[in-house]
Every structure is written in C-alpha cells, then in structure tokens.
Amino acid sequence: MLPLSVLDLSFVSSGSTPTQALHDTLALARQVDGLGYRRYWLAEHHALPNVASPAPEIMIGQIAAATHRIRVGSGGIMLPNHAPLMVAERFRVLEALFPGRIDLGIGRAPGTDGITARALRRREAPSGQGGDDFLDRLQELIFWDGGFPEGHPFGRIEASPAGVPMPPLFLLGSSDYSAQLSAQIGAGFAFAQHFAGIPAEGPMRAYRSGFTPSRLGAEPQAILAVAAICAETDEEAERLASSARLSTLRRERGEYRPLPSLEEALAYPYTPSERARIEQGRDRLHVGSPETLRARLTALAESTGADELMIVTAVPDQKARHDSYRLLAQL
C-alpha cells in the first residue's frame, strides 16, 4: 500500500482566528495518527494573514506530544532564515524527546514577502554569492551532525543536547534544483506538486536515478506533496474545492486572505479569464470521490516514482477536512 502523509499549513479560515487554526492543526494530527498516516509535516510562513504558524519546530513538539506513533516534521524549515546551529540544536531537542519520530525538512525560499525576509535576516552580512548562502548553510547544518573538517573554527563546539543524532534530512523543492542536490548528498526529497510550475515527473525521476548513498541516506526517499480534496461524491468534492480554488486565484494576485467560506466561494462572480485560470490549475488540485482519487493519485504516484504521497487539504469546514483525510486513508 502507498503510504500517505499530511502537510499542514495551518490555514486560517474566514470567520475564524489564527489561534483556532493552530488548535485545528492539533485536532487533525490526532485524527490522522489513528488513521495510519506516516508523517505530519508543518510549514514555515511569516507575516501572512492566511497562515497561522511561523514556527514549525514549536508545533512539531506540540503535535508529537499529542500523538503516539506518527512521524512529525518540518515541511519545511526555511534555512536562509535561521542559523544552522540553532536548527541543529532545536531538532536534536525534538529528537531527544521523541526519538525516531522527527523529520527535518529544509527549504530554500524565505516563506514570505521580500520586506519580511529582510526583517528576518537584516543583521546578516550578504555572502559572496549575491546574498544566496543556502549551500553554505546546508553544508554547515550537515557538519553539525557529522563533524567539521579539521581546522574549522566551529570544530570545537559541541551542539546540544550532546549524544543525540539529527533527525533524517529531506530537501524540499518545486524544481530540478533541489531534486539534483538531494540526490547528490543522499538526502530525502519532497516535491511540492501542489504549487510547482513544472510537472513532477522530471524532478522526481531525476532524484531517484541520480541518488548517491551517503551518511544521510542509504536509498532514495521520494515524497510527492499534492493538494487533494475527497468527499463521498465527485459533486460534493467539487463543491468543497470551490474555497481552495478561489483562495489560489487570490494568492496568485498577491492577496493572502483567510480561506474563504464555501458560501463566499460559491457566490463569487468569476470573470471568463478567472474561470480559465482555474481550469488551467486543475492538474494541481486533485478533487473527487474515493474511487476517482484512487485512480488519479495511484497513476500520479506510478508516473513519478513516489514512495509516499503527502496530502495538503484546504477546506474551511473542519468536519469536511477530517472526512477527506479519513476517506483517503480508507483507499
């Protein structure tokens, strides 16, 4: 059976609050823990009114404490926003508290707009690579676990807590770049099909074919993150998807509003060009009954060579959201 996992952005719904969104995340984690889902990953976003959590490492600890067997991780930590030593130590703490249940997913993007990215990084000097020091940070993060080369100034520092290994490392991406880098260093790879501008098959297959075993991993771990909404019938699933479709349309215009209610989405007066844009995005939002999604997601996993599907479901009605994950698990 193809393993299923969850990617949760802690979306804020219209008429609700960010505080409630965080509690909704905890409630969903408890449910899918009992449904057999493999992982529950949290994303890092900043200063966005439609996303409640800027600190996945805090939510990881809360969710791991509230569940029993599911792996919990970041999808991801945006490494350019953080000192590698801080990331290493925080995730060692999580690994010490919940051994064998923590994942460390790393992203390259800021997870926010340009001015907020400046606020997150403004005291850091730009590197000689035009300010993009992701590779330097990633290498340092790996050194904090495996040891620094002889003569490195950080070599005498021992990351805390001592004696605790780093969790498994995954690189996140929506292009060929992270796929090739993950394969080169032997890390896991998660492709964001739910917002990528290119088909998933190329990067996913390139990762698997180019994978080089290393201390980070003996064999490839290819995760495909997809947006999906499941209901008892195709018609009901399409109705529930109206909210996510309107939210995506607004986000593409730079409007990061809370997830609209179904009533608002169904009443929205779409222009012909907006309807055409929604039709173009149908391959990135998988909608339907259990049998419809069984066929569609199975074919997608086979064409990409995915070892695992990670599902993100944006539905303002929390009961319908829970039902969607329940129905997917029953497939």
Backbone hydrogen bonds in HBPLUS format (Angstrom, degrees):
<---DONOR---> <-ACCEPTOR-->    atom                        ^
c    i                          cat <-CA-CA->   ^        H-A-AA   ^      H-
h    n   atom  resd res      DA  || num        DHA   H-A  angle D-A-AA Bond
n    s   type  num  typ     dist DA aas  dist angle  dist       angle   num
A0309-LEU N   A0003-PRO O   3.12 MM 306  6.49 166.6  2.14 160.0 160.4     1
A0038-ARG N   A0004-LEU O   2.76 MM  34  6.01 161.9  1.79 161.2 163.6     2
A0005-SER N   A0309-LEU O   2.79 MM 304  6.13 141.6  1.94 152.7 158.9     3
A0311-ILE N   A0005-SER O   2.81 MM 306  6.02 168.0  1.83 137.8 133.6     4
A0006-VAL N   A0039-ARG O   2.94 MM  33  6.13 154.7  2.01 136.6 144.6     5
A0041-TRP N   A0006-VAL O   2.84 MM  35  6.16 172.8  1.84 161.5 161.8     6
A0007-LEU N   A0311-ILE O   2.97 MM 304  5.72 164.6  1.99 129.0 129.6     7
A0008-ASP N   A0041-TRP O   2.92 MM  33  6.22 171.1  1.93 168.6 169.6     8
A0052-ALA N   A0010-SER O   2.96 MM  42  5.47 162.7  1.99 145.2 150.8     9
A0012-VAL N   A0050-ASN O   2.91 MM  38  4.89 161.1  1.95 120.1 123.8    10
A0259-LEU N   A0012-VAL O   2.74 MM 247  6.08 155.1  1.80 158.8 155.6    11
A0016-SER N   A0013-SER O   3.00 MM   3  5.41 154.1  2.07 136.2 136.1    12
A0014-SER N   A0259-LEU O   2.74 MM 245  5.52 159.0  1.78 155.5 148.0    13
A0021-ALA N   A0017-THR O   3.04 MM   4  6.38 150.5  2.13 146.6 155.4    14
A0022-LEU N   A0018-PRO O   3.10 MM   4  6.44 149.3  2.20 150.6 156.9    15
A0023-HIS N   A0019-THR O   3.21 MM   4  6.58 155.5  2.27 146.4 152.9    16
A0024-ASP N   A0020-GLN O   2.77 MM   4  6.05 146.9  1.88 148.7 159.3    17
A0025-THR N   A0021-ALA O   3.01 MM   4  6.27 144.5  2.14 140.4 149.1    18
A0026-LEU N   A0022-LEU O   3.22 MM   4  6.59 155.5  2.29 144.5 149.6    19
A0027-ALA N   A0023-HIS O   3.01 MM   4  6.30 157.6  2.07 147.6 153.7    20
A0028-LEU N   A0024-ASP O   2.94 MM   4  6.16 159.7  1.98 150.0 155.0    21
A0029-ALA N   A0025-THR O   2.98 MM   4  6.18 158.7  2.03 150.0 156.1    22
A0030-ARG N   A0026-LEU O   3.10 MM   4  6.38 157.6  2.15 148.3 153.3    23
A0031-GLN N   A0027-ALA O   3.17 MM   4  6.47 154.3  2.24 143.7 150.5    24
A0032-VAL N   A0028-LEU O   2.96 MM   4  6.26 171.3  1.97 165.0 164.1    25
A0033-ASP N   A0029-ALA O   3.02 MM   4  6.02 143.6  2.15 144.2 153.6    26
A0034-GLY N   A0031-GLN O   3.06 MM   3  5.53 132.6  2.30 107.3 118.4    27
A0037-TYR N   A0032-VAL O   3.31 MM   5  5.69 159.4  2.36 159.8 158.2    28
A0071-ARG N   A0038-ARG O   3.01 MM  33  6.17 163.4  2.04 156.4 152.0    29
A0040-TYR N   A0071-ARG O   2.76 MM  31  6.20 131.3  2.00 143.7 159.2    30
A0073-GLY N   A0040-TYR O   3.01 MM  33  6.31 157.7  2.07 139.1 142.1    31
A0042-LEU N   A0073-GLY O   2.90 MM  31  6.40 149.2  1.99 147.6 153.5    32
A0075-GLY N   A0042-LEU O   2.57 MM  33  5.23 172.5  1.57 139.6 139.1    33
A0046-HIS N   A0111-GLY O   3.04 MM  65  6.27 152.7  2.12 154.0 155.5    34
A0051-VAL N   A0048-LEU O   3.24 MM   3  5.64 172.0  2.25 118.0 120.2    35
A0058-ILE N   A0055-ALA O   3.11 MM   3  5.65 137.9  2.29 113.3 123.2    36
A0059-MET N   A0055-ALA O   3.39 MM   4  6.79 162.3  2.42 151.2 155.6    37
A0060-ILE N   A0056-PRO O   2.75 MM   4  5.90 151.5  1.83 155.7 164.1    38
A0062-GLN N   A0058-ILE O   3.20 MM   4  6.54 158.5  2.25 146.8 152.7    39
A0063-ILE N   A0059-MET O   2.85 MM   4  6.01 163.8  1.87 155.7 159.5    40
A0064-ALA N   A0060-ILE O   2.86 MM   4  5.96 165.8  1.88 153.4 157.9    41
A0065-ALA N   A0061-GLY O   3.09 MM   4  6.14 151.7  2.17 140.3 147.5    42
A0066-ALA N   A0062-GLN O   3.13 MM   4  6.30 132.9  2.37 134.1 146.3    43
A0066-ALA N   A0063-ILE O   3.02 MM   3  4.99 127.6  2.31  94.5 108.9    44
A0067-THR N   A0063-ILE O   3.04 MM   4  6.14 114.3  2.48 145.3 160.4    45
A0072-VAL N   A0101-ARG O   2.69 MM  29  6.07 161.1  1.72 170.3 168.6    46
A0103-ASP N   A0072-VAL O   3.02 MM  31  6.12 144.6  2.15 130.3 134.3    47
A0077-ILE N   A0105-GLY O   2.84 MM  28  6.20 163.0  1.87 157.2 153.7    48
A0107-GLY N   A0077-ILE O   2.81 MM  30  5.84 163.7  1.84 146.5 146.0    49
A0081-ASN N   A0078-MET O   2.90 MM   3  5.83 163.0  1.93 132.8 138.3    50
A0079-LEU N   A0107-GLY O   3.07 MM  28  6.07 136.8  2.27 150.5 153.7    51
A0082-HIS N   A0079-LEU O   3.02 MM   3  5.36 170.4  2.03 120.9 124.0    52
A0086-MET N   A0083-ALA O   2.97 MM   3  5.38 122.2  2.31 110.3 124.3    53
A0087-VAL N   A0083-ALA O   3.19 MM   4  6.60 157.5  2.24 154.8 161.5    54
A0088-ALA N   A0084-PRO O   2.89 MM   4  6.12 165.0  1.91 154.2 158.4    55
A0089-GLU N   A0085-LEU O   2.93 MM   4  6.11 163.8  1.95 151.0 154.9    56
A0090-ARG N   A0086-MET O   2.97 MM   4  6.04 165.7  1.99 149.9 154.2    57
A0091-PHE N   A0087-VAL O   3.05 MM   4  6.15 163.8  2.08 151.3 155.6    58
A0092-ARG N   A0088-ALA O   2.95 MM   4  6.08 136.8  2.14 139.3 151.4    59
A0093-VAL N   A0089-GLU O   2.99 MM   4  6.22 154.1  2.05 147.3 153.6    60
A0094-LEU N   A0090-ARG O   3.11 MM   4  6.46 158.0  2.16 142.8 148.2    61
A0095-GLU N   A0091-PHE O   2.94 MM   4  6.03 155.3  2.00 136.5 143.5    62
A0096-ALA N   A0092-ARG O   2.80 MM   4  5.99 150.3  1.89 147.6 155.7    63
A0097-LEU N   A0093-VAL O   3.01 MM   4  6.29 151.5  2.10 148.9 156.2    64
A0098-PHE N   A0094-LEU O   2.84 MM   4  5.95 151.7  1.92 150.0 158.3    65
A0101-ARG N   A0098-PHE O   3.15 MM   3  5.75 149.8  2.25 145.6 142.7    66
A0104-LEU N   A0168-PRO O   2.95 MM  64  5.97 164.7  1.97 176.1 172.3    67
A0170-PHE N   A0104-LEU O   2.94 MM  66  6.17 155.4  2.00 150.2 149.3    68
A0106-ILE N   A0170-PHE O   2.84 MM  64  6.17 158.3  1.89 153.9 159.2    69
A0172-LEU N   A0106-ILE O   2.88 MM  66  5.90 156.8  1.93 166.6 161.1    70
A0117-ALA N   A0113-ASP O   2.99 MM   4  6.20 151.7  2.07 149.4 158.2    71
A0118-ARG N   A0114-GLY O   3.07 MM   4  6.39 146.6  2.18 142.3 150.9    72
A0119-ALA N   A0115-ILE O   3.09 MM   4  6.43 149.6  2.19 139.5 147.5    73
A0120-LEU N   A0116-THR O   2.95 MM   4  6.27 145.4  2.07 146.7 156.2    74
A0121-ARG N   A0117-ALA O   3.08 MM   4  6.25 138.7  2.26 141.9 152.3    75
A0121-ARG N   A0118-ARG O   3.19 MM   3  5.16 127.8  2.48  93.7 107.0    76
A0122-ARG N   A0118-ARG O   2.73 MM   4  5.04 114.0  2.17 153.1 159.8    77
A0124-GLU N   A0121-ARG O   2.97 MM   3  5.65 164.2  1.99 132.5 134.0    78
A0132-ASP N   A0129-GLN O   3.40 MM   3  5.53 165.4  2.42 108.7 109.3    79
A0137-ARG N   A0133-ASP O   3.00 MM   4  6.29 161.5  2.03 157.4 162.8    80
A0138-LEU N   A0134-PHE O   2.81 MM   4  6.04 160.8  1.85 156.8 162.5    81
A0139-GLN N   A0135-LEU O   2.96 MM   4  6.09 164.7  1.98 148.1 152.1    82
A0140-GLU N   A0136-ASP O   3.01 MM   4  6.22 158.7  2.06 145.6 151.7    83
A0141-LEU N   A0137-ARG O   2.86 MM   4  6.11 157.4  1.92 149.7 156.0    84
A0142-ILE N   A0138-LEU O   3.03 MM   4  6.32 158.0  2.08 151.0 156.2    85
A0143-PHE N   A0139-GLN O   2.95 MM   4  6.24 151.6  2.03 146.0 154.5    86
A0144-TRP N   A0140-GLU O   2.98 MM   4  6.30 144.0  2.11 149.5 158.7    87
A0145-ASP N   A0142-ILE O   3.11 MM   3  5.48 149.5  2.20 106.1 115.1    88
A0146-GLY N   A0142-ILE O   3.02 MM   4  6.30 166.4  2.04 155.2 159.3    89
A0147-GLY N   A0143-PHE O   2.70 MM   4  4.83 146.2  1.81 140.1 141.5    90
A0152-HIS N   A0149-PRO O   3.10 MM   3  5.75 159.4  2.15 141.7 141.3    91
A0155-GLY N   A0152-HIS O   2.97 MM   3  5.28 163.0  2.00 116.5 121.9    92
A0157-ILE N   A0154-PHE O   3.02 MM   3  5.51 164.2  2.05 119.1 124.2    93
A0188-GLY N   A0169-LEU O   3.00 MM  19  6.17 165.8  2.02 155.8 151.2    94
A0171-LEU N   A0188-GLY O   2.95 MM  17  6.25 159.3  2.00 139.1 138.8    95
A0190-ALA N   A0171-LEU O   3.00 MM  19  6.33 157.3  2.05 157.5 159.3    96
A0173-GLY N   A0190-ALA O   3.08 MM  17  6.48 142.4  2.23 164.9 167.8    97
A0192-ALA N   A0173-GLY O   2.86 MM  19  6.06 160.4  1.90 156.0 162.2    98
A0180-GLN N   A0176-ASP O   2.95 MM   4  6.15 163.6  1.98 162.5 165.0    99
A0181-LEU N   A0177-TYR O   2.98 MM   4  6.22 161.3  2.02 152.4 158.3   100
A0182-SER N   A0178-SER O   2.83 MM   4  5.81 163.9  1.85 145.5 150.3   101
A0183-ALA N   A0179-ALA O   3.11 MM   4  6.25 160.8  2.15 143.5 148.7   102
A0184-GLN N   A0180-GLN O   2.96 MM   4  6.11 153.2  2.04 143.3 151.0   103
A0185-ILE N   A0181-LEU O   3.09 MM   4  6.34 156.4  2.15 154.8 158.7   104
A0186-GLY N   A0182-SER O   2.95 MM   4  5.86 122.1  2.29 140.8 155.2   105
A0187-ALA N   A0182-SER O   3.01 MM   5  4.97 145.3  2.13 143.7 146.5   106
A0212-THR N   A0183-ALA O   2.92 MM  29  5.83 149.8  2.02 149.6 146.5   107
A0189-PHE N   A0221-GLN O   2.98 MM  32  6.24 171.0  1.99 168.2 166.4   108
A0223-ILE N   A0189-PHE O   2.85 MM  34  6.17 172.7  1.85 161.5 164.1   109
A0191-PHE N   A0223-ILE O   2.92 MM  32  6.38 155.9  1.98 164.3 163.2   110
A0193-GLN N   A0191-PHE O   3.14 MM   2  5.87 128.0  2.42 105.3  90.8   111
A0225-ALA N   A0191-PHE O   2.88 MM  34  5.93 167.9  1.89 162.2 165.7   112
A0195-PHE N   A0192-ALA O   3.35 MM   3  6.07 166.9  2.37 116.2 119.3   113
A0196-ALA N   A0192-ALA O   3.04 MM   4  5.86 128.3  2.32 147.8 162.8   114
A0193-GLN N   A0225-ALA O   2.96 MM  32  5.64 123.1  2.29 143.8 156.7   115
A0204-MET N   A0200-ALA O   3.09 MM   4  6.05 167.2  2.10 165.1 168.8   116
A0205-ARG N   A0201-GLU O   2.97 MM   4  5.93 163.6  2.00 150.1 154.8   117
A0206-ALA N   A0202-GLY O   2.90 MM   4  6.00 157.3  1.95 153.6 161.0   118
A0207-TYR N   A0203-PRO O   2.92 MM   4  6.05 153.9  1.99 147.3 153.4   119
A0208-ARG N   A0204-MET O   3.24 MM   4  6.49 163.8  2.27 144.5 148.0   120
A0209-SER N   A0205-ARG O   2.95 MM   4  6.12 169.4  1.96 154.6 157.7   121
A0210-GLY N   A0206-ALA O   2.97 MM   4  5.86 146.9  2.08 141.9 150.1   122
A0214-SER N   A0217-GLY O   2.92 MM   3  5.37 164.8  1.94 144.8 149.5   123
A0217-GLY N   A0214-SER O   3.14 MM   3  5.37 137.9  2.33 102.4 113.1   124
A0307-ASP N   A0222-ALA O   2.79 MM  85  5.29 155.3  1.85 146.2 154.8   125
A0224-LEU N   A0308-GLU O   2.99 MM  84  6.33 167.7  2.01 158.4 161.3   126
A0310-MET N   A0224-LEU O   2.85 MM  86  5.93 166.1  1.87 139.6 141.8   127
A0226-VAL N   A0310-MET O   2.81 MM  84  6.12 153.5  1.88 154.3 162.3   128
A0312-VAL N   A0226-VAL O   2.92 MM  86  6.21 156.4  1.98 151.8 156.1   129
A0286-HIS N   A0227-ALA O   2.87 MM  59  6.10 173.0  1.88 150.5 148.0   130
A0228-ALA N   A0312-VAL O   3.18 MM  84  6.34 150.1  2.27 141.2 149.4   131
A0229-ILE N   A0286-HIS O   2.87 MM  57  6.38 150.9  1.95 158.5 165.1   132
A0288-GLY N   A0229-ILE O   3.17 MM  59  6.69 152.5  2.25 163.9 169.4   133
A0231-ALA N   A0288-GLY O   3.29 MM  57  6.39 149.5  2.39 132.0 139.5   134
A0237-ALA N   A0233-THR O   3.08 MM   4  6.27 157.9  2.13 147.6 154.0   135
A0238-GLU N   A0234-ASP O   2.94 MM   4  6.18 155.2  2.00 148.8 155.2   136
A0239-ARG N   A0235-GLU O   3.05 MM   4  6.32 151.9  2.13 142.6 150.3   137
A0240-LEU N   A0236-GLU O   3.00 MM   4  6.29 161.8  2.03 150.0 154.1   138
A0241-ALA N   A0237-ALA O   2.94 MM   4  6.13 142.5  2.08 142.2 153.0   139
A0242-SER N   A0239-ARG O   3.21 MM   3  5.51 156.9  2.27 106.3 113.2   140
A0245-ARG N   A0241-ALA O   2.96 MM   4  6.17 158.9  2.00 158.9 165.3   141
A0246-LEU N   A0242-SER O   3.11 MM   4  6.25 161.2  2.15 144.3 148.4   142
A0247-SER N   A0243-SER O   2.97 MM   4  6.16 159.0  2.02 148.9 155.5   143
A0248-THR N   A0244-ALA O   2.93 MM   4  6.09 155.4  1.99 146.2 152.1   144
A0249-LEU N   A0245-ARG O   3.05 MM   4  6.27 158.0  2.10 145.5 151.3   145
A0250-ARG N   A0246-LEU O   2.99 MM   4  6.25 161.3  2.03 151.6 155.9   146
A0251-ARG N   A0247-SER O   2.91 MM   4  6.11 158.2  1.96 147.4 153.9   147
A0252-GLU N   A0248-THR O   3.00 MM   4  6.21 152.9  2.08 149.6 155.7   148
A0253-ARG N   A0250-ARG O   2.93 MM   3  5.12 140.1  2.09 101.4 113.8   149
A0255-GLU N   A0250-ARG O   2.86 MM   5  5.00 162.3  1.89 141.6 137.0   150
A0254-GLY N   A0251-ARG O   2.91 MM   3  4.91 159.8  1.95 106.5 111.6   151
A0265-ALA N   A0261-SER O   2.95 MM   4  6.20 163.8  1.97 153.1 157.8   152
A0266-LEU N   A0262-LEU O   2.84 MM   4  5.93 163.6  1.87 152.6 156.8   153
A0267-ALA N   A0263-GLU O   3.13 MM   4  6.17 139.8  2.30 139.0 148.7   154
A0268-TYR N   A0265-ALA O   3.31 MM   3  5.22 155.9  2.37  98.6 105.7   155
A0270-TYR N   A0268-TYR O   3.12 MM   2  5.93 122.5  2.46 110.4  94.8   156
A0274-GLU N   A0271-THR O   3.08 MM   3  5.11 119.0  2.46  98.1 113.3   157
A0275-ARG N   A0271-THR O   2.96 MM   4  6.27 159.5  2.00 159.0 164.7   158
A0276-ALA N   A0272-PRO O   2.99 MM   4  6.21 151.8  2.07 143.6 151.5   159
A0277-ARG N   A0273-SER O   3.01 MM   4  6.23 147.8  2.12 139.1 147.6   160
A0278-ILE N   A0274-GLU O   3.02 MM   4  6.33 152.3  2.10 147.6 154.5   161
A0279-GLU N   A0275-ARG O   3.04 MM   4  6.32 157.1  2.09 147.0 152.9   162
A0280-GLN N   A0276-ALA O   3.06 MM   4  6.33 149.0  2.15 144.1 152.2   163
A0281-GLY N   A0277-ARG O   3.23 MM   4  6.50 133.7  2.46 137.2 148.5   164
A0281-GLY N   A0278-ILE O   3.05 MM   3  5.16 132.7  2.28  98.0 111.1   165
A0282-ARG N   A0279-GLU O   3.31 MM   3  5.39 168.9  2.33 107.9 109.8   166
A0284-ARG N   A0281-GLY O   3.08 MM   3  5.61 163.3  2.11 116.2 121.5   167
A0285-LEU N   A0282-ARG O   3.42 MM   3  5.38 162.4  2.45 101.0 106.0   168
A0293-LEU N   A0289-SER O   2.94 MM   4  6.16 168.9  1.95 163.7 165.9   169
A0294-ARG N   A0290-PRO O   2.80 MM   4  5.89 146.1  1.92 144.7 155.0   170
A0295-ALA N   A0291-GLU O   3.29 MM   4  6.45 166.9  2.31 146.2 147.2   171
A0296-ARG N   A0292-THR O   3.11 MM   4  6.32 164.6  2.13 146.2 151.0   172
A0297-LEU N   A0293-LEU O   2.82 MM   4  5.62 167.2  1.83 147.5 151.8   173
A0298-THR N   A0294-ARG O   3.07 MM   4  5.86 152.5  2.15 137.8 146.0   174
A0299-ALA N   A0295-ALA O   3.12 MM   4  6.14 159.2  2.17 140.8 146.4   175
A0300-LEU N   A0296-ARG O   3.04 MM   4  6.25 152.3  2.12 142.4 150.5   176
A0301-ALA N   A0297-LEU O   2.90 MM   4  6.09 160.0  1.94 148.1 152.9   177
A0302-GLU N   A0298-THR O   3.02 MM   4  6.22 157.0  2.07 146.9 153.2   178
A0303-SER N   A0299-ALA O   2.95 MM   4  6.12 157.9  2.00 148.0 153.8   179
A0304-THR N   A0300-LEU O   3.09 MM   4  6.18 144.8  2.22 145.3 153.5   180
A0305-GLY N   A0301-ALA O   2.93 MM   4  5.74 128.6  2.20 139.2 151.3   181
A0306-ALA N   A0301-ALA O   3.13 MM   5  5.02 139.2  2.30 137.7 144.2   182
A0321-ARG N   A0317-ASP O   2.96 MM   4  6.25 148.0  2.06 147.9 158.1   183
A0322-HIS N   A0318-GLN O   2.90 MM   4  6.11 163.1  1.93 148.9 152.5   184
A0323-ASP N   A0319-LYS O   2.87 MM   4  6.10 159.3  1.91 149.0 155.4   185
A0324-SER N   A0320-ALA O   2.94 MM   4  6.11 147.4  2.05 140.3 148.5   186
A0325-TYR N   A0321-ARG O   3.24 MM   4  6.62 161.1  2.28 152.4 155.0   187
A0326-ARG N   A0322-HIS O   2.95 MM   4  6.21 151.2  2.04 147.6 156.8   188
A0327-LEU N   A0323-ASP O   2.86 MM   4  6.05 162.9  1.89 154.4 157.7   189
A0328-LEU N   A0324-SER O   3.04 MM   4  6.25 157.5  2.09 147.2 153.5   190
A0329-ALA N   A0325-TYR O   3.01 MM   4  6.15 155.1  2.07 141.6 148.1   191
A0330-GLN N   A0326-ARG O   3.13 MM   4  6.41 144.3  2.27 143.5 152.7   192
A0331-LEU N   A0328-LEU O   3.07 MM   3  5.34 153.1  2.14 104.9 113.3   193
